[in-house]
Amino acid sequence: MTERPGSNQPVVFRAVLLAAGLLVLGLLFRELVTLMVGVLVTILFAIPVAAVASWLERHRVPRPIGAFLAILLILGTFAAIVAAVLPTFIDQADRFIEDVPGIAEDLEREVGDLTGAEPSEVGDEIQNRLEEIADDPAQLVGPIAAIGLGVAGFLAATVLGMVTAYYIAVRPQPLIDGALSLFPPERRDWALAVADRIRDSWIGWMKGVVIDMLANGLMIWAGLSLIGFDFALAFGVIAGLFTVVPYFGPVAASLPPILYALSDSPEQALLVGIVFLVVQQIEGNLTIPLVMAQTVRLHPAVIAIGIVIVAQLLGFAGLLVAVPILSLIVVLVDEIWVKPQEAKALRPQE
């Protein structure tokens, strides 16, 4: 049978459209990822606000007022913690900045002793770079502008996220109904049950993060204070904040205090490293399995491997929401694939 000329044109046309669509998707991927992460963070913030608003609504407090009070409660709790820690943190940070020249000299000497090089040789490259910057201050304009724009963008995104979360918490039902309308009527109860399961998992993650950050920060502060390390509170606060990224965050938080301790002596750096190692062992074998794994119901190995994969796909922003993304994937796989397969296996064979 002879094909008519041009009979394969629709196939070629669809292939061209598919290739063009994939190209556009690839170009927009980073922007889409940023948008998705922002939406996810907003939803995560809206969940506890909505929960508090619902509780207050049962006690005859209008929902808009309840949502506003919930946001004030969250911000007030954060502000109280900052107010309690900030004076000492600022004092230690000021002392640390004043000690930076001496720290640099001591670090050059210690690195020189370890490598066999002269301390002056160790600092030559840094000094030359600083002189270049001093001769051409315009070199700093780009990085400073980038940092300023980044901070301004973060603050704007935070305010926008809080406002959006407020409106989500005040009237969540239209959004829920709109999402359920995407499913066939007979599957809407199932979709609502899956959404409730995801919500419970995310609330568990938020509880786990708060507990883990407090526990990790307190243990680092206590351990560094025990060995007589300066600026223990400052580095403890930093370590607690970095705990939002399980396993890898505490490792990153350990590098600045170890380098600072090295400017004093290798023995001091070793003690600081031991403190962080002990705390990480406690976190990895006790805090994460008992808190994070139980509340989020993810195996620690899944969390560790998943964070690496999410970071590769979504970049640094993805690290902040890696665990919620993993829990979302696990719930969907369980509901869409595992449970139907188990139900099929339990049905009697015809």
C-alpha positions as CSV (number, residue, x, y, z in Angstrom):
1,M,0.0,0.0,0.0
2,T,1.5,3.3,-1.1
3,E,1.6,6.2,1.5
4,R,0.1,9.4,0.3
5,P,2.6,12.3,0.1
6,G,2.5,14.4,3.3
7,S,0.7,11.7,5.3
8,N,3.4,11.9,8.0
9,Q,3.1,15.7,8.4
10,P,1.0,15.5,11.6
11,V,3.6,13.3,13.2
12,V,6.4,15.7,12.3
13,F,4.3,18.6,13.4
14,R,3.6,17.0,16.8
15,A,7.3,16.1,17.3
16,V,8.3,19.8,16.6
17,L,5.7,21.0,19.1
18,L,6.9,18.5,21.7
19,A,10.5,19.6,21.2
20,A,9.6,23.2,21.4
21,G,7.5,22.6,24.6
22,L,10.4,20.7,26.2
23,L,12.8,23.6,25.3
24,V,10.5,26.2,26.8
25,L,10.0,24.0,29.9
26,G,13.8,23.7,30.3
27,L,14.3,27.4,30.0
28,L,11.5,28.1,32.6
29,F,12.5,25.3,34.9
30,R,14.5,27.4,37.4
31,E,11.8,30.1,37.5
32,L,9.1,27.4,37.9
33,V,11.1,25.8,40.7
34,T,11.4,29.1,42.6
35,L,7.7,29.7,42.2
36,M,6.9,26.2,43.4
37,V,9.1,26.5,46.4
38,G,7.6,29.9,47.3
39,V,4.1,28.4,47.0
40,L,5.0,25.4,49.2
41,V,6.5,27.7,51.9
42,T,3.4,29.8,51.9
43,I,1.2,26.7,52.3
44,L,3.4,25.4,55.1
45,F,3.1,28.8,56.9
46,A,-0.7,28.8,56.3
47,I,-1.3,25.4,57.8
48,P,-0.5,26.3,61.5
49,V,-2.3,29.6,61.0
50,A,-5.4,27.9,59.8
51,A,-5.2,25.3,62.6
52,V,-5.1,28.0,65.2
53,A,-7.9,30.0,63.5
54,S,-10.1,26.9,63.4
55,W,-9.5,26.3,67.1
56,L,-10.3,29.9,67.9
57,E,-13.4,29.7,65.7
58,R,-14.7,26.8,67.8
59,H,-14.4,29.2,70.7
60,R,-16.6,31.8,68.9
61,V,-13.7,34.0,67.7
62,P,-14.3,35.2,64.1
63,R,-12.0,33.4,61.7
64,P,-10.3,36.5,60.2
65,I,-9.5,37.7,63.8
66,G,-8.3,34.2,64.7
67,A,-6.0,34.0,61.7
68,F,-4.6,37.5,62.5
69,L,-4.0,36.5,66.1
70,A,-2.3,33.3,65.0
71,I,0.2,35.2,62.9
72,L,0.8,37.6,65.8
73,L,1.4,34.6,68.1
74,I,3.9,33.0,65.7
75,L,5.7,36.3,65.1
76,G,5.6,37.2,68.8
77,T,7.1,33.8,69.8
78,F,9.9,34.3,67.3
79,A,10.4,37.9,68.5
80,A,10.6,36.7,72.1
81,I,13.2,34.1,71.3
82,V,15.2,36.7,69.3
83,A,14.9,39.2,72.1
84,A,16.1,36.7,74.7
85,V,19.2,35.7,72.6
86,L,20.0,38.8,70.6
87,P,21.8,41.0,73.3
88,T,24.3,38.2,74.1
89,F,24.5,37.3,70.4
90,I,25.3,40.9,69.4
91,D,27.9,41.3,72.2
92,Q,29.7,38.1,71.1
93,A,29.5,39.0,67.5
94,D,31.0,42.5,68.2
95,R,33.8,40.9,70.2
96,F,34.3,38.4,67.4
97,I,34.6,41.2,64.8
98,E,37.1,43.1,67.0
99,D,39.2,39.9,67.2
100,V,39.2,39.2,63.5
101,P,42.7,40.8,62.8
102,G,44.2,38.7,65.6
103,I,42.3,35.6,64.5
104,A,43.6,36.0,61.0
105,E,47.2,36.3,62.2
106,D,46.9,33.3,64.5
107,L,45.2,31.3,61.7
108,E,48.1,32.1,59.3
109,R,50.6,30.9,62.0
110,E,48.7,27.7,62.7
111,V,48.2,26.9,59.0
112,G,51.9,27.7,58.4
113,D,52.9,25.3,61.2
114,L,50.7,22.6,59.7
115,T,51.8,23.0,56.1
116,G,55.5,24.0,56.8
117,A,55.1,27.3,55.0
118,E,56.0,30.7,56.4
119,P,53.0,32.6,57.9
120,S,53.7,35.5,55.7
121,E,53.4,33.2,52.6
122,V,50.1,32.0,53.8
123,G,48.6,35.5,54.0
124,D,50.3,36.9,50.9
125,E,47.5,35.8,48.6
126,I,44.8,37.2,50.8
127,Q,46.7,40.5,51.3
128,N,47.2,40.9,47.6
129,R,43.5,40.4,47.0
130,L,42.6,42.9,49.7
131,E,45.0,45.4,48.1
132,E,43.4,44.9,44.7
133,I,40.0,45.6,46.3
134,A,41.3,48.7,48.1
135,D,42.7,50.0,44.8
136,D,39.5,49.2,42.9
137,P,36.5,49.5,45.3
138,A,34.1,49.0,42.4
139,Q,34.8,45.3,42.7
140,L,32.7,45.2,45.8
141,V,29.7,47.0,44.2
142,G,28.5,43.9,42.4
143,P,28.5,41.5,45.4
144,I,27.1,44.1,47.8
145,A,24.4,45.0,45.4
146,A,23.6,41.3,44.9
147,I,23.4,40.8,48.7
148,G,21.2,43.9,49.1
149,L,18.8,42.8,46.3
150,G,18.7,39.3,47.8
151,V,17.8,40.6,51.3
152,A,15.2,43.0,49.8
153,G,13.7,40.2,47.8
154,F,13.6,37.9,50.8
155,L,11.8,40.5,52.9
156,A,9.3,41.2,50.1
157,A,8.7,37.5,49.6
158,T,8.2,37.0,53.3
159,V,5.6,39.8,53.6
160,L,3.8,38.6,50.5
161,G,3.9,35.0,51.8
162,M,2.4,36.1,55.2
163,V,-0.4,38.1,53.5
164,T,-1.2,35.2,51.2
165,A,-1.1,32.7,54.1
166,Y,-3.5,34.9,56.0
167,Y,-6.1,34.9,53.2
168,I,-5.6,31.1,52.8
169,A,-6.2,30.6,56.5
170,V,-9.3,32.9,56.5
171,R,-11.1,31.1,53.6
172,P,-9.5,27.8,52.9
173,Q,-12.7,26.1,51.7
174,P,-12.9,27.6,48.2
175,L,-9.3,26.5,47.5
176,I,-10.1,23.0,48.8
177,D,-13.3,22.8,46.7
178,G,-11.4,24.0,43.6
179,A,-8.7,21.4,44.1
180,L,-11.3,18.6,44.7
181,S,-13.1,19.6,41.5
182,L,-10.1,18.3,39.5
183,F,-11.0,14.8,40.6
184,P,-14.0,12.7,39.6
185,P,-16.8,12.8,42.1
186,E,-16.3,9.2,43.2
187,R,-12.6,10.0,44.0
188,R,-13.0,13.2,45.9
189,D,-13.3,11.6,49.4
190,W,-10.1,9.7,48.6
191,A,-8.4,13.0,47.5
192,L,-9.5,14.7,50.7
193,A,-8.1,11.9,52.8
194,V,-4.8,12.0,51.0
195,A,-4.7,15.8,51.5
196,D,-5.3,15.3,55.2
197,R,-2.5,12.8,55.4
198,I,-0.1,15.2,53.7
199,R,-1.2,18.0,56.0
200,D,-0.6,15.9,59.1
201,S,2.8,14.9,57.8
202,W,3.8,18.5,57.2
203,I,2.6,19.6,60.7
204,G,4.7,16.8,62.1
205,W,7.7,18.0,60.2
206,M,7.2,21.6,61.5
207,K,7.0,20.3,65.1
208,G,10.1,18.1,64.5
209,V,12.0,21.1,63.1
210,V,11.3,23.3,66.1
211,I,12.3,20.6,68.6
212,D,15.4,19.6,66.6
213,M,16.6,23.2,66.2
214,L,16.1,24.0,69.9
215,A,17.8,20.7,71.0
216,N,20.7,21.1,68.6
217,G,21.3,24.7,69.4
218,L,21.2,24.1,73.1
219,M,23.6,21.1,72.9
220,I,26.1,23.0,70.8
221,W,26.0,26.0,73.2
222,A,26.4,23.7,76.3
223,G,29.2,21.7,74.7
224,L,31.2,24.7,73.6
225,S,30.7,26.4,76.9
226,L,31.9,23.2,78.7
227,I,35.2,23.4,76.9
228,G,35.6,27.1,77.5
229,F,35.1,28.1,73.9
230,D,34.4,31.8,73.2
231,F,31.2,32.9,71.4
232,A,29.5,29.6,72.3
233,L,26.0,31.2,72.1
234,A,26.6,32.8,68.7
235,F,27.7,29.5,67.2
236,G,25.0,27.6,69.0
237,V,22.3,29.9,67.4
238,I,23.9,29.4,64.0
239,A,24.0,25.6,64.5
240,G,20.3,25.6,65.5
241,L,19.3,27.6,62.4
242,F,21.2,25.3,60.1
243,T,19.5,22.3,61.6
244,V,16.5,23.0,59.3
245,V,18.5,20.9,56.8
246,P,19.0,17.5,58.5
247,Y,22.4,15.9,58.6
248,F,24.1,18.4,56.2
249,G,23.2,21.7,57.9
250,P,25.0,20.8,61.2
251,V,28.1,19.9,59.2
252,A,28.1,23.3,57.5
253,A,27.6,25.0,60.8
254,S,30.6,23.3,62.4
255,L,33.1,24.8,59.9
256,P,33.3,28.4,61.2
257,P,33.8,27.5,64.9
258,I,36.4,24.9,63.9
259,L,38.4,27.4,61.8
260,Y,38.1,30.0,64.6
261,A,39.4,27.4,67.1
262,L,42.3,26.5,64.8
263,S,43.5,30.1,65.2
264,D,43.9,29.4,68.9
265,S,45.4,25.9,68.6
266,P,44.9,22.5,66.9
267,E,43.9,21.0,70.2
268,Q,41.1,23.6,70.6
269,A,39.9,22.9,67.0
270,L,39.9,19.2,67.8
271,L,37.8,19.7,70.9
272,V,35.3,21.8,69.0
273,G,35.1,19.2,66.3
274,I,34.5,16.5,68.9
275,V,31.6,18.6,70.4
276,F,29.9,18.9,67.0
277,L,30.6,15.2,66.2
278,V,29.0,14.1,69.5
279,V,25.9,16.4,68.9
280,Q,25.6,15.1,65.3
281,Q,25.7,11.5,66.6
282,I,23.0,12.3,69.1
283,E,20.9,14.1,66.4
284,G,21.4,11.3,63.9
285,N,20.7,8.4,66.3
286,L,18.2,9.9,68.7
287,T,16.7,13.3,67.7
288,I,16.0,12.6,64.0
289,P,14.8,9.0,64.4
290,L,12.6,9.8,67.5
291,V,11.4,13.2,66.4
292,M,11.6,13.7,62.6
293,A,11.2,10.0,61.6
294,Q,8.2,9.5,63.9
295,T,6.4,12.7,63.1
296,V,7.1,12.7,59.3
297,R,7.3,8.9,59.1
298,L,10.4,8.9,56.9
299,H,13.4,6.6,57.4
300,P,16.6,8.6,58.2
301,A,18.3,7.1,55.2
302,V,15.5,8.3,53.0
303,I,15.8,11.8,54.4
304,A,19.6,11.9,53.9
305,I,19.5,10.6,50.3
306,G,16.4,12.6,49.4
307,I,18.0,15.9,50.6
308,V,20.9,15.3,48.1
309,I,18.5,14.6,45.3
310,V,16.2,17.6,46.0
311,A,19.2,19.9,46.3
312,Q,20.4,18.8,42.9
313,L,17.0,19.3,41.3
314,L,15.9,22.5,43.1
315,G,19.1,24.1,44.2
316,F,19.7,25.8,47.6
317,A,16.1,26.9,48.1
318,G,15.0,23.3,47.8
319,L,17.1,22.4,50.9
320,L,14.7,24.4,53.1
321,V,11.7,22.3,52.1
322,A,13.4,19.1,51.2
323,V,11.7,17.0,53.9
324,P,8.1,18.2,53.1
325,I,8.7,17.4,49.4
326,L,10.0,13.9,50.4
327,S,7.0,13.3,52.6
328,L,4.7,14.5,49.8
329,I,6.3,12.0,47.4
330,V,6.2,9.2,49.9
331,V,2.5,9.7,50.7
332,L,1.5,10.0,47.0
333,V,3.5,6.8,46.1
334,D,1.8,5.0,48.9
335,E,-1.7,6.1,48.0
336,I,-1.4,5.9,44.3
337,W,0.7,2.8,43.9
338,V,1.4,0.7,47.0
339,K,-2.1,0.6,48.5
340,P,-3.8,-0.3,45.2
341,Q,-1.3,-3.1,44.6
342,E,-1.8,-4.5,48.1
343,A,-5.6,-4.3,47.6
344,K,-5.3,-6.1,44.3
345,A,-3.1,-8.8,45.8
346,L,-5.7,-9.4,48.6
347,R,-8.6,-9.8,46.2
348,P,-9.6,-13.4,45.6
349,Q,-8.5,-14.7,42.2
350,E,-11.3,-15.2,39.8
